Amino acid sequence: MMRILNCVMAMTGVFVGSLVALGGLGGIFSVQLLLALAAVFLITGAGNVFNDYVDIYADKINRPKRAIPSGAVSRNSAFTVSLILFVLGNLSAGMINGLCLTIALINSALLILYSLFLQHKILIGNMTVGYLAGSLFLFGGATFLNERIWTVLILMFLAMLANIAREIVKDLEDIEGDRKSFLKKIASKTVTFIAERFGMTKGGVSMKYKERTMIVFAILCLMFAVAFSFLPYYYGLMKISYLIIVAFADIVFLSCVYSLLKEEKKKKGYGRISRRLKIGMFAALVAFIVGSLL
């Protein structure tokens, strides 16, 4: 239920944030980093367990083999485990410094709110996921408070924009399937998608945010990410190696913008764009790592 791989990926974000904050490997291997990695591992795991606790009724239909719907773990036990993990994670963050504790508390609250209210809300949910992904780097930077925290803030901002764009594209990819088989809340209103297998309705769907609006929002996020990607080098926070690699990431993002403009008419191919965005995001991450080391 903790989704161990997701927890490890979250720890990677923290490590990169710490690396960028220190400008290299010097001093990175410390008690503070171990506490930060533990905090993020525990809080990420807590959020995943709590999500399973909330989604039990949907999982009985969509994922009956998961721990709670299969009966392997009781719902009350899952809630208790998530609570313990949240507490331990925030205690670990509090042992680092006040800023880390603040970020941990905010993110813990957002993980709970996301599971309860935001996970089926387009744009609002996308922005929440984008912030949570970007904040991993900020948390890593906050572990070592120094003047390079601004570099980490830029990294967080760029990661947030790219993740928001990708989450939107993933929703666009799922729209057709959602219209036919799933109940989904859009923004602040509950709307009914076609759910024939549940015998609930044979009507259409009322979208609060139309596909064009979602595409425009994703494009704006990517354009801002490209526009601000040069700032770490401009302010002397990154070396020339960063600029070379991030230029490749920018080209990938701009190609996604071009594809999104075409998809507005074709309404297909969002899966390819989503996979391309992952490549661009990985390249941008490599740019920050290499730019800090070389």
Rosetta blueprint (number, residue, H / E / L):
1 M L
2 M L
3 R L
4 I H
5 L H
6 N H
7 C H
8 V H
9 M H
10 A H
11 M H
12 T H
13 G H
14 V H
15 F H
16 V H
17 G H
18 S H
19 L H
20 V H
21 A H
22 L H
23 G L
24 G L
25 L L
26 G L
27 G L
28 I L
29 F L
30 S L
31 V H
32 Q H
33 L H
34 L H
35 L H
36 A H
37 L H
38 A H
39 A H
40 V H
41 F H
42 L H
43 I H
44 T H
45 G H
46 A H
47 G H
48 N H
49 V H
50 F H
51 N H
52 D H
53 Y H
54 V H
55 D L
56 I H
57 Y H
58 A H
59 D H
60 K H
61 I H
62 N H
63 R L
64 P L
65 K L
66 R L
67 A H
68 I H
69 P H
70 S H
71 G L
72 A L
73 V L
74 S L
75 R H
76 N H
77 S H
78 A H
79 F H
80 T H
81 V H
82 S H
83 L H
84 I H
85 L H
86 F H
87 V H
88 L H
89 G H
90 N H
91 L H
92 S H
93 A H
94 G H
95 M L
96 I L
97 N L
98 G H
99 L H
100 C H
101 L H
102 T H
103 I H
104 A H
105 L H
106 I H
107 N H
108 S H
109 A H
110 L H
111 L H
112 I H
113 L H
114 Y H
115 S H
116 L H
117 F H
118 L H
119 Q L
120 H L
121 K L
122 I L
123 L L
124 I H
125 G H
126 N H
127 M H
128 T H
129 V H
130 G H
131 Y H
132 L H
133 A H
134 G H
135 S H
136 L H
137 F H
138 L H
139 F H
140 G H
141 G H
142 A H
143 T H
144 F L
145 L L
146 N L
147 E L
148 R L
149 I H
150 W H
151 T H
152 V H
153 L H
154 I H
155 L H
156 M H
157 F H
158 L H
159 A H
160 M H
161 L H
162 A H
163 N H
164 I H
165 A H
166 R H
167 E H
168 I H
169 V H
170 K H
171 D H
172 L H
173 E H
174 D H
175 I H
176 E H
177 G H
178 D H
179 R H
180 K H
181 S H
182 F L
183 L L
184 K E
185 K E
186 I E
187 A L
188 S L
189 K E
190 T E
191 V E
192 T L
193 F L
194 I L
195 A L
196 E H
197 R H
198 F H
199 G L
200 M L
201 T L
202 K L
203 G L
204 G L
205 V L
206 S L
207 M L
208 K L
209 Y L
210 K L
211 E H
212 R H
213 T H
214 M H
215 I H
216 V H
217 F H
218 A H
219 I H
220 L H
221 C H
222 L H
223 M H
224 F H
225 A H
226 V H
227 A H
228 F H
229 S L
230 F L
231 L H
232 P H
233 Y H
234 Y H
235 Y L
236 G L
237 L L
238 M L
239 K L
240 I H
241 S H
242 Y H
243 L H
244 I H
245 I H
246 V H
247 A H
248 F H
249 A H
250 D H
251 I H
252 V H
253 F H
254 L H
255 S H
256 C H
257 V H
258 Y H
259 S H
260 L H
261 L H
262 K H
263 E H
264 E H
265 K H
266 K H
267 K L
268 K L
269 G L
270 Y H
271 G H
272 R H
273 I H
274 S H
275 R H
276 R H
277 L H
278 K H
279 I H
280 G H
281 M H
282 F H
283 A H
284 A H
285 L H
286 V H
287 A H
288 F H
289 I H
290 V H
291 G H
292 S H
293 L H
294 L L
